[in-house]
């Protein structure tokens, strides 16, 4: 499975921490959009991210990618 993880973090320090967490194991597509290639990795990363964010101020979303999107080209 592949997953698209995107975020909108309101605080610069939390933003940097979330970006660092996702950059380790995911492929960046844009500044706040990443692709993760494994469910176990996605679960671990989302747990780490949930420990950093403020749920009242920040928004982190994870979507399972299915179908033709798997063949997209990222430059």
N, C-alpha and C positions, 0 to 999 in steps of 0.2 A: 504494500500500500504506500501511496504517497500522500503527503499532507501539505497544505498551504497554510502557513502561519503568518498572521499579520497583526500589527499592534499600533496603538496610538497612546503614548505615554506622556503625561502632562509635566512630569518633573525630569529635569536633565540628568540627575544622578541615577534615577530609576531607569530612565531611557538607556543610558550607557550600560547599565548592568544587564538589562534585558537583551540589548544588542550583542553584548559580549557572550552571553549564554547561548544565543541562537547561532552566532557566527561559528562557534566551535564545531557543530555537528550538522548544520544545515547549509543549503546553497542560497545565497542572497539573490533576490530578483530585483528588488528596489530597496530603498533605504529601510523600509519597515515591513518588507514582505520577504518571506523565506520559504523554501521547499525542503521538507524533511522526507527522507526515503524509507523510514522504518517505524513501525508502530511502537516498539519498545523505546526507541530513541525519542520519539514524539512524546510519549508518556513521561519519560524522565525529564525532558526539557520543560514541558508544561508544568510539572511539579516545581521545578526550580524557579520558573518564571512566576508562578503563583505565590512563592515565598518572597518575591521582590516587589510586586506591584501593589498599588493601593486600589482596591476594587471599586471604591467610590469615585476615583478620579481617572483611572486608566482603563483601557479596553484592549484585550488580547483575544484574538479569535483563531480557531484552527478548523480547517475544512478538509475533508477527505477528497482527494482528486480522483476522479473516475473517468473512464472513456478516453476520447481522443486527446484530451489535455496531456496525457502521458507522453505524447509524441511532440510536445512543443519544443521549440528551440529557444534557449536563453542565451543572449549575447552579452 
